């Protein structure tokens, strides 16, 4: 019976948080180490254990909804989100980049964003055996303090080898080209949902152009271990 009462009390606490709690109100209930302490009936604050310390969760002053951020946003704050953006001139040629994942138990969760100022075909393949071309700088999106270095490596214009890989992750052709190679409309291809890439694997990004244009490869990713 005592456990049932405790569960009901916790549920009511969360309801109060969404309907009456503000950061400015000193009244609070602390949920901490399995115990609940009530000091005021007017409002509640629920605390969560973060890095060994109990910190209050906050609610929006207007709607009283619990304030949260997305997992991706949180990874930026942690210093575990990376990005590469590279633009090249391409005149009826193929611009290529290579993504090489590390041989580790951290998985690369990556979103491809590819653009061109004219008509283009965008292709991403898995299983290449190419060598690195021109090194690019993998930027950690947290620009303060000491941050991690990405284990995934991105290079431009891979060289050598015999294949770009025979597994196609996606292939899109967009934009349009007019008479004498004049661009009518540019295009873009973006993986709206992330890919979880295989460790110790090479991926080739190809943008085939049909006029004198600029091609851009923008990659955003984070690297984490699976919890299960």
C-alpha positions as CSV (number, residue, x, y, z in Angstrom):
1,X,0.0,0.0,0.0
2,X,2.8,2.4,0.8
3,X,4.3,1.9,-2.6
4,X,1.0,2.7,-4.3
5,X,0.6,5.9,-2.3
6,X,4.2,6.9,-3.3
7,X,3.5,6.3,-7.0
8,X,0.3,8.3,-6.8
9,X,2.1,11.1,-5.1
10,X,4.8,11.2,-7.8
11,X,2.2,11.4,-10.5
12,X,0.5,14.2,-8.8
13,X,3.8,16.0,-8.4
14,X,4.3,15.9,-12.2
15,X,0.8,17.1,-12.8
16,X,1.5,20.1,-10.4
17,X,4.7,20.8,-12.3
18,X,2.8,21.2,-15.6
19,X,0.0,23.3,-14.1
20,X,1.5,25.5,-11.4
21,X,5.2,25.5,-11.1
22,X,7.4,28.4,-11.9
23,X,11.1,28.9,-11.3
24,X,10.5,32.1,-9.4
25,X,8.1,30.4,-6.9
26,X,10.2,29.2,-3.9
27,X,7.8,26.4,-3.0
28,X,9.1,23.0,-4.1
29,X,9.0,19.3,-3.8
30,X,12.4,17.5,-4.2
31,X,12.4,14.0,-5.7
32,X,15.8,12.8,-4.5
33,X,17.4,9.4,-3.6
34,X,14.0,7.8,-3.6
35,X,12.5,10.1,-1.0
36,X,10.1,13.0,-1.4
37,X,10.1,16.1,0.8
38,X,7.3,18.6,0.6
39,X,7.9,22.2,1.8
40,X,5.0,24.1,0.2
41,X,1.6,23.3,-1.3
42,X,1.7,26.3,-3.7
43,X,4.1,24.9,-6.3
44,X,6.5,22.1,-7.0
45,X,10.0,21.7,-8.4
46,X,11.2,18.3,-9.5
47,X,14.9,17.8,-9.4
48,X,17.0,15.5,-11.6
49,X,20.4,14.1,-10.9
50,X,22.9,15.6,-13.4
51,X,26.6,14.9,-13.1
52,X,26.2,13.8,-9.5
53,X,24.2,17.0,-8.5
54,X,20.5,17.5,-8.2
55,X,19.3,20.3,-10.5
56,X,15.7,21.6,-10.8
57,X,13.7,20.9,-14.0
58,X,12.0,24.0,-15.2
59,X,8.7,24.8,-16.8
60,X,7.6,27.5,-19.3
61,X,6.2,30.5,-17.5
62,X,3.4,30.9,-20.0
63,X,2.1,27.4,-20.6
64,X,3.7,25.6,-17.6
65,X,5.0,22.9,-20.0
66,X,8.2,21.2,-19.1
67,X,11.2,22.8,-20.9
68,X,13.3,20.3,-22.8
69,X,15.8,20.2,-25.7
70,X,16.2,17.6,-28.4
71,X,18.8,14.8,-28.2
72,X,20.8,16.4,-31.1
73,X,20.8,19.8,-29.4
74,X,22.0,18.2,-26.2
75,X,24.9,16.5,-28.1
76,X,26.0,20.0,-29.3
77,X,26.1,21.1,-25.7
78,X,28.1,18.0,-24.7
79,X,30.7,18.7,-27.5
80,X,29.8,15.5,-29.3
81,X,28.3,16.9,-32.6
82,X,30.5,17.4,-35.6
83,X,30.1,19.0,-39.1
84,X,32.0,19.4,-42.4
85,X,30.9,21.8,-45.2
86,X,32.8,21.9,-48.5
87,X,32.1,23.6,-51.8
88,X,33.9,23.0,-55.1
89,X,33.6,24.2,-58.7
90,X,32.4,21.5,-61.1
91,X,31.9,21.8,-64.9
92,X,30.2,18.7,-66.3
93,X,32.3,16.5,-64.0
94,X,31.8,14.5,-60.8
95,X,32.7,15.9,-57.4
96,X,33.5,13.3,-54.8
97,X,34.0,13.1,-51.1
98,X,34.8,10.1,-48.8
99,X,33.6,9.4,-45.3
100,X,35.7,6.9,-43.4
101,X,34.3,5.6,-40.1
102,X,36.6,4.5,-37.3
103,X,37.2,0.9,-36.2
104,X,35.5,1.4,-32.8
105,X,32.4,0.6,-30.8
106,X,31.1,4.2,-31.3
107,X,28.7,4.4,-34.2
108,X,28.6,7.4,-36.5
109,X,25.0,8.8,-36.8
110,X,25.2,11.0,-39.9
111,X,22.9,13.2,-42.0
112,X,23.9,14.0,-45.6
113,X,23.0,17.4,-47.1
114,X,24.1,17.8,-50.7
115,X,23.6,20.9,-52.9
116,X,24.3,22.2,-56.4
117,X,23.7,25.5,-58.2
118,X,22.5,23.5,-61.3
119,X,21.1,20.2,-62.3
120,X,22.9,17.3,-60.6
121,X,22.8,13.7,-59.6
122,X,23.5,12.9,-56.0
123,X,24.8,9.4,-55.1
124,X,26.0,7.9,-51.8
125,X,27.5,4.4,-51.7
126,X,28.9,2.1,-49.1
127,X,31.9,-0.2,-49.2
128,X,34.5,1.8,-51.1
129,X,38.2,0.8,-51.1
130,X,39.5,4.2,-52.1
131,X,42.4,6.1,-50.4
132,X,42.1,9.5,-48.7
133,X,42.3,12.6,-50.9
134,X,42.4,16.1,-49.6
135,X,41.9,16.3,-45.8
136,X,39.0,18.4,-44.6
137,X,38.6,19.8,-41.1
138,X,35.9,18.0,-39.0
139,X,34.5,20.8,-36.8
140,X,33.1,20.2,-33.3
141,X,30.0,22.4,-33.0
142,X,30.8,23.3,-29.4
143,X,33.2,26.1,-29.8
144,X,34.1,26.7,-26.2
145,X,36.3,24.8,-23.8
146,X,38.2,21.6,-24.5
147,X,36.2,19.4,-26.9
148,X,36.5,15.9,-28.4
149,X,38.0,15.3,-31.8
150,X,35.9,13.4,-34.3
151,X,36.9,9.8,-35.1
152,X,35.1,9.9,-38.4
153,X,37.3,11.3,-41.2
154,X,36.1,13.2,-44.3
155,X,38.2,13.9,-47.3
156,X,37.7,15.4,-50.8
157,X,38.5,13.6,-54.1
158,X,39.4,10.1,-53.0
159,X,42.1,8.4,-55.0
160,X,43.2,4.9,-55.9
161,X,41.3,1.7,-55.3
162,X,38.8,0.0,-57.6
163,X,35.3,0.7,-56.3
164,X,33.1,3.3,-54.7
165,X,31.1,0.5,-53.1
166,X,28.1,-1.4,-54.5
167,X,25.6,-0.6,-51.7
168,X,23.6,2.6,-52.7
169,X,22.3,4.5,-49.7
170,X,20.4,7.0,-51.9
171,X,20.4,8.4,-55.4
172,X,18.6,11.6,-56.4
173,X,18.6,13.8,-59.5
174,X,17.3,17.3,-59.3
175,X,17.5,20.7,-60.9
176,X,17.4,21.5,-64.6
177,X,19.9,22.7,-67.3
178,X,18.9,24.8,-70.3
179,X,20.4,25.5,-73.8
180,X,24.2,25.7,-73.9
181,X,24.5,24.4,-70.4
182,X,22.8,27.3,-68.7
183,X,21.4,26.6,-65.3
184,X,17.6,27.0,-65.1
185,X,17.2,25.6,-61.6
186,X,19.5,24.3,-58.9
187,X,18.8,21.4,-56.7
188,X,19.6,19.6,-53.5
189,X,19.4,16.2,-51.8
190,X,19.2,15.7,-48.1
191,X,18.8,12.6,-46.0
192,X,16.0,13.8,-43.7
193,X,16.7,11.1,-41.2
194,X,20.2,10.1,-40.1
195,X,22.1,7.0,-41.2
196,X,23.9,4.9,-38.6
197,X,27.1,4.0,-40.4
198,X,29.0,0.8,-40.2
199,X,32.4,1.1,-38.3
200,X,35.6,0.7,-40.2
201,X,33.8,1.4,-43.5
202,X,34.3,3.9,-46.4
203,X,31.4,5.8,-48.0
204,X,31.6,7.8,-51.2
205,X,29.5,10.9,-51.9
206,X,29.3,11.7,-55.6
207,X,27.7,14.8,-57.2
208,X,27.5,14.6,-61.0
209,X,27.1,18.0,-62.7
210,X,25.8,18.9,-66.1
211,X,27.0,22.5,-66.4
212,X,29.5,24.9,-65.0
213,X,28.3,25.0,-61.4
214,X,29.2,24.8,-57.7
215,X,28.6,21.6,-55.7
216,X,28.4,21.5,-51.9
217,X,28.7,18.6,-49.5
218,X,27.5,19.3,-45.9
219,X,27.7,16.6,-43.3
220,X,26.5,16.6,-39.7
221,X,27.0,13.7,-37.2
222,X,27.6,12.5,-33.7
223,X,29.4,9.4,-32.5
224,X,28.0,7.3,-29.6
225,X,28.0,3.8,-28.2
226,X,24.8,1.8,-28.3
227,X,23.4,1.4,-24.8
228,X,22.1,-2.1,-25.6
